[in-house]
Amino acid sequence: MSGFETKVPQTNAFQTHVVDNQPPEFAPRDLWATDPALREAVAREGGAAFADRLAVYGALAGDELYRLSFDAHRDKPRLRTHDRFGHRIDTVEFHPHYHRILQAALEHGVAGLSWSEEVPGSHVARGALSYLHHQVEPGTSCPLTMTHAAVPVLRHAPALREWADKVAASQYDPRDVPIAQKAGVTLGMGMTEKQGGSDVRANATIATPLSEAGEYSLVGHKWFFSAPMCDGFLVLAQAPGGLSCFLMPRRLPDGAKNAFQLMRLKDKLGDWSNASSEVEFVGARAYRIGDEGRGIATILEMVMLTRLDCMLGSAAEMRMALAQALHHCRHRKVFGKLLIDQPLMRNVLADLAIESEAALALSMRVARAVDAAPHDPAEAAFARIATAVGKYWVCKRAPAFVNEAQECLGGAGYVEESILPRLYRQAPLNSIWEGSGNIQCLDVLRALSREPETGQALLAELDGAHGLHRALDDTAASLRVSFADAKNAETGARLLVEHLALALQAAVLLRAGSPAADAFCRSRLGGEHGLALGTLPMDADFAAIVGRAHAG
């Protein structure tokens, strides 16, 4: 043996370094138990009776569903237009985990709780379920939201009672069979056409009457046809009497496939687990809902519910991004101490926490208004306008919020193995879906001009927090002046709606006694804030705000 030879211990072979200073896995994490702001909001807005059920789903979502969601997003849906023998089948294949997640959501009431248990607080509890679910798997939230929102519309058509009952049921059956063979069904939607976009009055799909019982034949197309493997779809088409609403089943009662063809799936920025398609109707059978010419009015009954879910979805994305940032910063050391103890990082995390809680607080307040709307005119008026205000602002805030949370993780937040790139791709969607920002702002102006009770409801909400903070009082006084000229304020509509949203968020936080309320008012209303997150006033109570956000 040469004198220069040495023995290398085999236990250290190929080991170049020790992995340390890394956070543990995020999951399992109980999304209900670790979120005091959510628990308080549910109790405050009338959903306390459902707390045990929410606790069960919060634990499930933060464990099994969180883990399954990664495969559901990596393995995107695939369109099969024909089988191997050449038969037209128009089938979309999903990863099995997509079906498991959708099954869990439906069985726990994410789509049906509001209708299966119509008691005070059920809309609040269902909103909380949707918030918990969307944090881990937003793709399935598309069919869940549409299924939930369709129930009131279907109940107006006695001939479609079976559909209404099965849409409200908490059952999932992914088989492509007629609804008579199913205990529960899901619904998608097809509104948008190439030439019209948000202007659905420009829709060109033709609906030809086939019988006096309300059956029609549809010929035309849809540019965005969401969740194409659902059992039925609400669509808008031009009947002899004008634009009308229809329910189009995927399968006819005799089991035959309805006469529509999926042309392709959209190659989307995000929302990868869910399929969105382009479709052509070639004589598809459909059933009219409501009178001919009243299609928009019929669909508008869904808008309050779908806009609320957009708010809840964006708030959920913020919460998950915040939770990921806090988890990382609680375990990662930089320059000798944990990131969460670094003064500038605490400012960023506290600012994120304030924004997240404000988004949730307003969303749950709107859920209470939706819950009370059928029997309380003042709450109905508030829900009518606050859904548009909140949908605009909460959804607009999500993309920048998620990006800031990514930055807390550094390069790790840009890597697919974390959930943050998925959240970043998802974040812009809710601001586009159900009407983009300008549509929401114009709707607010329309409501203020044509439905004065909506403006009164907003001011009453702000008056309920009068005297609790000078910044809110000053903003409320300014808004009273703005309301007087709202009908002539289209150019400045975004700024008006932004101020409304911030004032409403402040009012909810103040009345709730949230530790975030003072810093929110000073920064968002009082001008003690820069243009970027992480610019809270230096004397804000960072310890209380950040501690509340990562409780548990």
C-alpha positions in Angstrom: 0.0 0.0 0.0 1.4 3.4 -1.0 2.1 5.8 1.8 -0.1 8.4 0.1 -3.3 6.3 0.3 -5.9 7.0 2.9 -9.1 5.3 3.8 -12.3 7.3 3.4 -15.1 6.4 5.8 -17.8 4.8 3.8 -20.5 6.4 5.8 -19.4 9.8 4.4 -19.0 8.8 0.8 -20.5 11.3 -1.7 -21.8 13.5 1.2 -20.8 17.1 0.4 -22.9 19.0 3.0 -25.4 18.9 5.7 -28.9 20.1 5.0 -30.0 22.5 7.7 -31.7 25.9 8.1 -34.6 24.6 6.1 -38.3 24.7 7.2 -40.1 21.4 7.8 -43.0 20.4 5.5 -45.9 22.7 5.6 -48.5 19.9 5.7 -50.3 18.5 7.7 -51.7 21.8 8.9 -55.1 22.4 10.4 -56.4 25.3 8.4 -59.3 26.0 10.8 -57.5 25.7 14.1 -54.6 27.9 13.0 -56.8 30.7 11.7 -58.2 32.8 14.5 -59.4 35.5 12.1 -61.6 32.9 10.2 -63.0 31.4 13.4 -63.9 34.8 14.7 -65.5 35.9 11.4 -67.6 32.8 11.2 -68.9 33.4 14.8 -69.4 37.1 14.3 -71.4 36.7 11.1 -73.7 34.0 12.4 -72.2 30.7 11.4 -71.1 29.5 14.8 -73.5 26.5 14.8 -71.4 25.0 12.0 -68.0 25.3 13.8 -67.6 21.6 14.3 -68.2 20.8 10.7 -65.7 23.5 9.6 -63.1 22.1 12.0 -63.4 18.7 10.3 -63.0 20.2 6.9 -60.1 22.5 7.9 -58.1 19.5 9.1 -59.0 17.4 5.9 -58.1 20.3 3.6 -54.8 21.0 5.2 -53.7 17.4 5.1 -55.1 14.9 2.5 -56.5 17.5 0.0 -53.4 19.6 0.2 -51.2 16.7 -0.7 -53.5 15.4 -3.5 -53.7 18.8 -5.1 -50.2 18.8 -6.4 -50.9 15.8 -8.7 -54.2 17.2 -9.7 -52.4 20.3 -11.0 -49.3 18.7 -12.5 -51.3 16.2 -14.6 -53.5 18.6 -16.5 -56.9 17.5 -18.0 -56.8 15.9 -21.4 -59.5 16.1 -24.1 -60.5 12.9 -26.0 -62.8 13.9 -28.8 -63.1 10.3 -30.1 -62.7 6.8 -28.8 -60.4 4.3 -30.5 -63.1 3.1 -32.8 -63.9 6.6 -34.1 -67.0 7.4 -32.1 -67.4 11.0 -31.0 -67.2 11.0 -27.1 -66.1 14.5 -26.1 -64.6 13.3 -22.8 -62.1 15.1 -20.6 -59.9 13.0 -18.5 -58.6 14.2 -15.1 -56.1 12.9 -12.6 -57.9 10.6 -10.1 -56.9 13.0 -7.3 -59.1 15.7 -8.9 -62.1 13.5 -8.5 -61.2 12.6 -4.9 -60.9 16.3 -4.0 -64.2 17.2 -5.7 -65.9 14.3 -3.9 -64.6 15.5 -0.5 -65.8 19.0 -1.2 -69.3 18.0 -2.3 -69.7 15.5 0.6 -68.8 18.2 3.1 -71.2 20.8 1.7 -68.8 23.2 -0.2 -71.5 23.4 -2.9 -74.7 22.4 -1.2 -74.7 23.4 2.4 -76.6 26.6 1.8 -79.5 24.7 0.2 -79.5 21.4 2.1 -79.7 23.2 5.4 -81.5 26.5 4.9 -81.1 27.9 8.4 -79.6 31.2 9.5 -75.8 31.2 9.0 -75.7 28.4 6.4 -74.4 30.8 3.7 -71.7 32.0 6.1 -70.7 28.4 6.9 -70.7 27.5 3.2 -68.6 30.5 2.5 -66.1 29.4 5.1 -66.0 25.9 3.6 -65.3 27.4 0.2 -62.5 29.5 1.7 -60.9 26.5 3.3 -61.2 24.5 0.1 -59.9 27.1 -2.2 -56.7 27.5 -0.2 -55.6 24.1 -1.3 -57.3 23.3 -4.6 -58.8 26.3 -6.5 -59.4 24.4 -9.8 -62.3 22.4 -8.4 -63.8 25.6 -7.0 -65.0 26.4 -10.5 -67.6 23.6 -10.7 -68.3 23.9 -7.0 -69.2 27.6 -7.3 -71.3 27.1 -10.4 -73.1 24.2 -8.9 -73.8 26.2 -5.7 -75.0 29.3 -7.5 -77.3 27.5 -9.9 -79.8 26.2 -7.3 -81.9 29.4 -6.9 -82.2 29.7 -10.7 -83.2 26.1 -11.2 -85.9 26.3 -8.5 -87.7 28.8 -10.7 -88.4 26.1 -13.2 -90.8 23.4 -11.8 -90.1 21.1 -14.7 -86.4 21.0 -13.6 -87.1 20.1 -9.9 -85.0 16.9 -10.2 -82.1 18.9 -11.4 -82.5 21.5 -8.5 -82.7 18.7 -5.9 -79.7 16.8 -7.2 -77.5 19.9 -7.7 -78.2 20.8 -4.0 -77.3 17.2 -2.9 -74.0 16.6 -1.3 -73.1 13.7 -3.6 -70.4 13.3 -6.3 -70.7 10.8 -9.1 -68.2 11.4 -12.0 -69.9 8.9 -14.3 -71.0 10.2 -17.7 -74.6 8.9 -17.4 -78.1 10.6 -17.4 -79.0 12.3 -14.1 -81.7 9.8 -13.4 -78.9 7.3 -12.5 -77.2 9.7 -10.1 -77.9 10.9 -6.5 -76.1 14.2 -7.1 -74.9 16.3 -10.1 -72.7 19.2 -10.9 -73.2 22.2 -13.2 -71.0 24.2 -15.5 -71.7 27.4 -17.5 -71.4 28.7 -21.0 -72.0 32.4 -21.5 -69.1 34.0 -23.4 -68.9 34.0 -27.2 -66.1 35.1 -29.5 -67.7 38.3 -30.7 -69.2 39.4 -27.4 -67.0 38.6 -24.3 -68.7 40.4 -21.4 -71.3 41.8 -23.7 -73.6 38.8 -23.6 -76.3 40.7 -25.4 -74.2 40.2 -28.5 -74.5 36.4 -28.2 -75.3 34.7 -31.5 -76.2 31.2 -30.5 -79.7 30.4 -31.7 -82.4 28.6 -29.6 -85.2 27.1 -31.6 -88.4 26.0 -29.8 -89.1 22.3 -30.1 -92.2 22.0 -27.8 -94.5 24.0 -25.6 -92.9 22.3 -22.6 -89.9 24.6 -23.0 -87.5 22.3 -24.9 -85.2 24.0 -27.5 -82.5 23.2 -30.0 -79.3 25.1 -29.7 -77.0 25.9 -32.6 -73.9 28.1 -32.1 -70.8 28.2 -29.9 -69.2 29.3 -26.6 -65.7 30.7 -26.4 -65.4 29.8 -22.7 -67.3 26.7 -21.6 -66.3 25.9 -18.0 -66.0 22.5 -16.4 -67.1 20.5 -19.5 -67.5 17.2 -17.7 -70.4 18.5 -15.6 -73.8 16.9 -15.9 -75.4 20.0 -17.1 -74.7 23.6 -18.2 -76.4 26.9 -17.9 -76.1 28.7 -21.2 -77.4 31.9 -22.8 -78.9 31.8 -26.4 -81.1 33.9 -28.6 -84.7 32.6 -28.6 -87.5 34.1 -30.7 -88.3 36.4 -27.8 -84.7 37.5 -27.1 -81.7 36.4 -25.1 -82.8 33.6 -22.8 -81.3 31.2 -20.2 -81.3 27.4 -20.7 -80.2 24.3 -19.0 -78.4 22.0 -21.4 -77.8 18.4 -20.1 -74.7 16.5 -21.1 -76.6 13.3 -21.4 -80.2 13.1 -22.6 -82.8 11.0 -20.6 -82.4 8.0 -23.0 -78.6 8.0 -22.3 -77.6 9.5 -25.7 -74.8 12.2 -25.7 -76.3 15.6 -26.3 -75.4 17.3 -29.6 -72.5 19.4 -28.7 -68.8 19.1 -29.5 -65.8 20.1 -27.4 -63.4 21.7 -29.9 -60.4 22.2 -27.7 -59.3 22.9 -24.1 -58.0 26.3 -23.2 -54.2 26.5 -22.6 -54.5 28.7 -19.5 -52.1 30.7 -17.4 -53.2 28.8 -14.3 -56.2 26.9 -12.9 -54.5 23.8 -14.3 -56.5 21.1 -12.5 -59.7 22.4 -14.0 -60.7 22.1 -17.7 -62.1 25.1 -19.6 -63.1 24.5 -23.2 -64.5 25.8 -26.5 -67.7 24.2 -27.6 -70.0 24.1 -30.6 -73.7 23.3 -30.3 -75.0 21.3 -33.3 -78.7 21.0 -32.4 -78.2 20.4 -28.6 -81.3 19.9 -26.6 -81.9 22.4 -23.8 -84.6 23.5 -21.4 -85.6 27.1 -21.0 -85.4 28.7 -17.5 -87.5 31.7 -17.0 -89.3 33.7 -19.8 -87.9 34.3 -23.3 -85.9 37.5 -23.4 -85.2 37.4 -19.6 -81.9 35.5 -19.8 -79.8 38.2 -18.3 -82.2 38.8 -15.5 -82.3 35.1 -14.8 -78.5 34.8 -14.7 -78.2 37.8 -12.5 -79.7 35.8 -9.7 -76.5 33.8 -9.7 -74.2 36.8 -9.8 -74.4 37.7 -6.1 -73.3 34.1 -5.3 -70.6 33.8 -7.9 -69.1 37.2 -7.1 -69.0 36.3 -3.4 -67.1 33.1 -4.3 -64.6 35.2 -6.3 -64.0 37.3 -3.2 -63.6 34.2 -1.0 -61.3 32.6 -3.5 -58.9 35.5 -3.7 -59.0 35.9 0.1 -58.2 32.2 0.4 -55.2 32.5 -2.0 -54.0 35.4 0.1 -54.3 33.3 3.3 -52.4 30.3 1.9 -49.7 32.6 0.5 -49.4 34.3 3.9 -49.3 30.9 5.7 -46.5 29.7 3.5 -44.5 32.9 4.1 -45.0 32.8 7.8 -44.1 29.1 7.9 -40.8 29.7 6.1 -39.9 32.8 8.1 -40.5 31.0 11.4 -37.9 28.4 10.6 -35.4 30.1 8.4 -32.4 31.9 9.9 -30.6 34.8 8.2 -27.7 36.9 9.7 -28.0 35.0 13.0 -31.7 35.1 13.7 -35.0 33.9 12.4 -36.5 35.8 9.5 -39.6 36.4 11.4 -37.6 38.3 14.0 -36.0 40.6 11.4 -37.6 44.1 11.8 -38.1 44.8 8.1 -39.5 41.3 7.4 -41.9 41.7 10.3 -43.2 44.8 8.6 -43.8 42.9 5.4 -45.4 40.0 7.2 -47.6 42.2 9.3 -48.7 44.2 6.2 -49.6 40.9 4.4 -51.5 39.7 7.5 -53.5 42.9 7.6 -54.4 42.7 4.0 -55.4 39.0 4.3 -57.6 39.5 7.3 -59.3 42.5 5.7 -60.1 40.5 2.6 -61.6 37.7 4.7 -63.5 40.0 7.0 -65.3 41.8 4.1 -66.0 38.5 2.3 -67.6 37.0 5.4 -69.6 40.1 6.1 -71.0 39.9 2.6 -71.8 36.2 3.2 -73.9 37.3 6.1 -75.7 39.8 3.9 -76.4 37.1 1.3 -77.7 34.9 4.0 -80.1 37.5 5.3 -81.1 39.0 1.9 -84.3 36.9 1.3 -86.0 38.4 4.4 -84.1 41.6 5.1 -84.3 44.4 2.4 -81.5 46.4 3.9 -79.2 43.4 3.9 -80.3 42.5 0.3 -79.4 46.0 -0.8 -76.0 45.8 0.9 -75.3 42.4 -0.7 -76.4 43.7 -4.1 -73.7 46.4 -4.1 -71.0 45.0 -1.7 -70.5 41.9 -3.8 -69.4 44.1 -6.8 -67.3 46.4 -4.5 -65.6 43.5 -2.8 -65.2 41.4 -5.9 -63.4 44.3 -7.6 -61.0 45.1 -4.8 -60.2 41.8 -3.1 -59.6 40.1 -6.4 -57.5 43.0 -7.6 -55.2 42.7 -4.6 -54.4 39.0 -4.8 -51.7 38.9 -7.5 -49.4 41.5 -5.9 -50.0 39.9 -2.5 -49.0 36.5 -3.7 -45.9 37.9 -5.3 -44.9 39.6 -2.0 -45.3 36.3 -0.2 -43.1 34.6 -2.8 -40.4 37.1 -2.1 -40.4 36.1 1.6 -39.2 32.7 0.5 -36.7 34.0 -2.0 -35.9 31.7 -4.8 -37.7 28.8 -3.1 -41.0 30.7 -3.6 -40.4 30.6 -7.4 -40.0 26.8 -7.5 -42.9 24.5 -8.4 -42.2 22.2 -5.4 -43.7 25.0 -3.3 -47.3 25.9 -3.8 -46.6 29.6 -4.4 -46.0 29.4 -8.2 -49.4 27.7 -8.5 -51.0 30.4 -6.4 -49.3 33.2 -8.4 -50.7 31.7 -11.7 -54.2 31.4 -10.1 -54.3 34.8 -8.5 -55.3 36.9 -11.6 -58.3 34.6 -12.4 -60.9 35.8 -10.0 -60.5 39.4 -11.1 -61.4 38.3 -14.7 -64.0 35.7 -13.9 -67.6 36.8 -13.4 -66.9 40.3 -14.9 -63.5 42.1 -14.9 -62.7 45.1 -12.9 -64.3 47.7 -15.1 -67.6 45.7 -15.2 -67.7 45.6 -11.4 -67.1 49.3 -11.1 -69.7 50.2 -13.7 -72.1 48.0 -11.9 -71.5 49.9 -8.7 -72.2 53.2 -10.4 -75.4 51.7 -11.9 -76.6 50.5 -8.5 -75.9 53.8 -6.9 -77.7 55.7 -9.6 -80.7 53.4 -10.2 -81.1 51.7 -6.8 -80.6 54.4 -4.1 -81.2 51.9 -1.4 -77.8 50.3 -2.1 -76.0 53.5 -1.4 -78.0 54.0 1.8 -77.0 50.4 2.8 -73.3 51.2 2.3 -73.5 54.4 4.3 -75.4 52.7 7.1 -72.6 50.1 7.3 -70.0 52.8 7.6 -72.1 54.7 10.1 -72.1 51.5 12.3 -68.4 52.2 12.9 -68.6 55.9 13.3 -66.3 57.3 16.0 -64.1 54.2 16.1 -61.3 55.7 14.0 -60.7 59.2 12.7 -59.4 58.0 9.3 -62.6 56.0 8.7 -64.8 58.9 9.7 -63.0 61.2 7.3 -63.3 58.7 4.5 -67.0 58.1 5.1 -67.6 61.8 5.0 -65.8 62.1 1.6 -67.8 59.1 0.2 -71.1 60.8 1.0 -70.0 63.7 -1.3 -68.9 61.3 -4.0 -72.2 59.4 -4.0 -74.1 62.5 -4.9 -72.4 62.6 -8.3 -71.8 58.9 -8.8 -73.9 58.7 -12.0 -71.5 61.1 -13.7 -68.3 59.6 -12.4 -67.5 56.8 -14.8 -63.9 57.9 -15.5 -63.2 57.9 -11.7 -65.2 54.8 -10.9 -62.2 52.6 -10.0 -61.0 55.1 -7.4 -64.5 55.5 -5.9 -64.9 51.7 -5.6 -61.4 51.3 -4.1 -62.3 53.9 -1.4 -65.6 52.1 -0.8 -63.9 48.7 -0.4 -61.2 50.1 2.0 -63.8 51.9 4.1 -66.0 48.7 4.3 -63.0 46.6 5.3 -62.0 49.1 8.0 -65.6 49.2 9.3 -65.7 45.5 9.7 -62.3 45.2 11.4 -63.0 48.1 13.8 -66.4 46.7 14.9 -64.8 43.3 15.3 -62.1 44.7 17.6 -59.4 43.2 15.4 -55.7 43.8 16.4 -55.2 44.7 12.7 -57.8 47.5 12.6 -55.8 50.5 13.7 -52.8 49.7 11.4 -55.3 49.0 8.6 -57.0 52.4 9.0 -53.8 54.3 9.4 -52.1 52.7 6.4 -55.0 52.2 4.0 -57.1 55.2 4.9 -54.8 57.6 6.7 -52.0 57.7 4.2 -49.3 56.3 6.5 -48.2 53.7 3.9 -46.2 53.6 0.7 -47.1 52.1 -2.6 -45.6 48.7 -1.7 -46.4 46.2 1.0 -44.2 46.3 4.0 -44.5 50.0 4.5 -46.6 50.1 7.6 -45.9 52.9 10.2 -43.0 52.0 12.4 -45.0 52.1 15.6 -47.6 49.5 14.4 -48.1 46.5 16.8 -46.2 44.0 14.6 -46.0 41.4 17.3 -49.8 41.2 17.8 -50.5 41.3 14.1 -48.0 38.7 13.1 -48.7 36.5 16.1 -52.4 36.4 15.3 -51.7 35.4 11.7 -49.6 32.3 12.6 -51.5 31.1 15.7 -51.3 27.5 16.4 
